[in-house]
Amino acid sequence: MTSVYDIGAEDRTPRLETRGLTVFRDAYAVVKGVSMIIPANRVVALVGPSGCGKTTLLKSFNRMNDLDDDVRIEGEVLLNGQDLYHPAVDPVAVRRRVGMVFQQPNLFPTSIFDNVAFGPKVNRYAGDLDRLVQDSLVKASLWGEVHDRLSESALKLSAGQQQRLCIARALAVGPEVLLMDEPASDLDPGATRRIEELIQALKEDYTILLVTHNLHQAARISDFTAVFHRGELVEYGPTSTVFTNPREDRTEAYLTGRE
C-alpha cells in the first residue's frame, strides 16, 4: 500500500481524509482499505482502469453511496477531522459541504436562475438570493454569457454551459469541497478547456477531487494524482512525479497503456 505521505510534508494537513476505507457492494469490496489525505485548495485526480473503484470512492466523500441499499462502508472518511459517517452526522448536511458534479449535466427543466437558486431555497437561505445567484455564476465563469437570459430554460444552453451551470448550482450552497466525476468527458475541446480553466481557478477557494480517464487532463490541471487498480490505491503523489517517475509497476503499466 502506497504511503499517504508521498504527497509531501507541506500538504499533510487534510481537508479530507480516508482511513482504511473499504466500500462493499453486497459482499464484494469495490474499494479496498484506502488511506489518503486530500489537502486543502488542491486538485487531486483519481485515475485508473475502468471499474477500479474511482467513482465509488468519490461518492464516499459526500455519502452518495448511502443511496444504494447494497453498499456498506468500513473505515473512516473525515472532513476537517470530523467523521462523516458518525451516526450523529446528517448526510444531507454532508452534501452541502461536499458538492458533486456528474459526467452528464443533471439540470432541472426550469430557468437558469432557478437551477442555481434551488439549493439555497431548500436550505432557507435568508440573504440576497439575486446576489448569490450572480456570484455563483461569476465563480463558474458563466455570468457574462447568461446574465441577460436568467429566466430562460437551462436546457437551452450548450453542453459546456450546462456543465458550468451545474458547477454554479453546486457552489451556491457554499461547499468546502467539490467532487467532479468526468466533468468534461462529453464536451468538445473548447468546452473542455473552459472547464479545466475553471477548475484551476476554483482551487483558490475549494478543494477539488477529479475522476478522469483523460490522463492528459490529469497531467494538465491536477496537483496530485492517485492511481487505483482493482479497488486498491496503488500510488499517490505529486502529479509531475507520478507521471514522469512512477514508483509502482502497475502505475507505469496503466500510464503507458499496458494495463
N, C-alpha and C positions, 0 to 999 in steps of 0.2 A: 504494500500500500504506500503510495507516494505521500511524503510528509507535507502537511499543510504549510509548513514554514518555508517551502520553496518559493513562496511569494515575496519573501524578504522581510526583514525586521521592521522596516518603516511602515509596513501595511498590515501588521498583525493585530491591530485594534479593529475588531469586526463591527460592521453594521449588521450583517447576517452571519450565522454560523450553524453548521451542522456537526453533530457529534454522534458518530456511529449510526447514521441514518440508514435504515433499511425500509423499503417500501414493498409490501407484498400485494400481489393481485391474486386473490384466492390463496393458494399455497406457494405460489411462485414468487421469488424475490426479484422484482424488476430493478430495484436499486439496492446495492449491497454494501452496507457498512461504510457509507461515505462520511468522512470528516473533512470539512473545509471551511476556511474563513473567507468571507466576501467583504473586502474593505469598503469604507465609505467613499463616495464620489469617484468610483472607478467603474469601468465597463469590463465585465467578466464574460467571456464567450464560453459556452458549453458546446463542445464538438464531439463527434464520434459517429460510427456507423449507424444507420437506421436501426431502430429497435434496441438501442443500448441504454435507454432509460433517461435520456436528457429531459424530455418533456415531462415525464413523471416526476423527476427531481424538481423541475421548475415549479410545477403545480404544488409541490410540498411546501414551498416557501410562502404561499398565501392560502393554504388549506383548501385549494380547489379539489384535491383528491378526496376530501370529505364527501363530495357529491356522488362518489361512486361507492356503492354498498359493498363491493367486493375488495376494496382496498383497505389495507391495515398498515399502520406506521409503527416502527420501533425506533428508538433513539430520540435525539433531540434536534429541534430547529429553534434557534434563538434569534430574536431581533432586539438589538441593543441590550442583550443579556437576558431578555425575557423569553421564557419557554412558550412558544406559540401554541403548543399542544397541551398546555396545562388545562385541566378541566374548567378552571375559572375564566379562561380566555374565550371571548366571543369570536367565532370565525368571521362574522360579518365585519367586526372591528378590525380584524387582521387584514381583510381585503381592502379596507380603506387605507391602511398604512402601506400595503404592498399591492400596487396596482398591476394589472396584466393586460398586455396587448397580444392578440392572437394573429395567426397567419392570415386568416381571412377577416377583413373588416366586419365586425358584428354590430352594425349600426341599427338604431331604431328607425322605423319608417315615419319619422317626424322631421321637424325642421332642424337645421344646423344648430340654432340656438338651443332648442330643447334637448338635443343629444348631449350637449355639454352641460346643460343645467340639470339634467336628470339626477345625477348623483347628489349634488348639493341640495336639491329639493327633498330627496328622500331622507337626507341627513339633517333636514330642517335648518339649513344654512340661514343665518339671520343677518348677514351683511348685504352689501350691494351686489346683487346677482348679476346685473349687467356688467359691472366691472370685473367680476370673477370670470365670467364667460369670455370677455375680451382678453383678460390677462392669460387665460388658459390657451386661447387661440394664438396669442402672440408667442407664448412659450413653444407652441407646436409649429411655429413658422407657417401659420395658415391665415392669420388675421388679414393680411394685405390682399389675399385672394378672395375672401368671403365676407368682408366687413359690411358690404352693401347687399348681401344675399342671405342674411341670417334667418329670414323667415322662409327661405326655400327648403325643399326637401333635401336632406343629407344624401339621399340616394342619387341625386343628380350630379354629384361630384365625381371626379375621376377616381380611379382606383387608388392612386397615390394620395390624393386629397382625402379620400375616405380613411385611409390608414392614419394620416396625420390627425384627422378629426377624432379617431379612436384614441390617439395619444392625448389629445386635448381633453377628452372626456375623462381619461384616467387621471390627468393632472388636476382636474377641477376639484377633486375631493381631498387634495393635499397629501399625497403619499410620500413616504420616505424612500421607497424602493420601487423600481419599475421592472417587471418581468416581461420579456419580449420573446415570443415563440415564432421564429422565422418571419419577422415582420415585413420583409421585403422580397420574399421568395417568389411572389406572383407579380412583381412590378417590373416595368421596363427600366433600362439603365438609368434614365434621367430621374425617374421617381425613386429608384433605389438610392441614388446619390443624395437626394434630398433627405431621405430617411437616415442615411448614415451621417450626414452633416448634423442633422437634428440630434441624433444620439450623442454625438461628440459634444454638442452644446449643452445638452441636458445633464451631463455628468457633473457640471459645475454645481448643481443643486440636488442631484439624485444619484443613488446607487443603481446600476443597471446590470441585469443579467440577461444575456442574449443567447438563445439557442439558434444555431445556424449550421446549415450544411455547406455554406459558401465559405471555403477556407480563405479565399482572398479577402472576403469581407471581415472575417475574424482578424486577419492579419492587419487590415487597414485601421480598424476602429477600436479594438479591444486593448485594454491594458494588461489583462491576464487571460490565459486560456486554460480551461480544464478539459482534459481528454478522457472520454469514457469508452469502455469496452465491456459489453455484456453485463452492464449494471455496475461495474467497478470503476472507481476513479483511478485511472492509470497514471496520469501525470498532471501537475498543476503548477504553473509558474508564470513569469512574465512572458507575454506573447512572443516577443522577439527571441527569447531563449528557447521556448517550446518549438518554434518553427525552424530555427536555424541550428539548434544543438539539442535535440531531444535526448532525454536520458534513457527512455524505455523503448525496447524494440517494437512494442505494439503501437506506440506513438508514431515512430518512424514509418511503420508499415501503413498506418492509416494516412499519414500526411503525403506519402509517396504513391498512394493508390494501390498498394499491395494488399490492403485489408478491405 
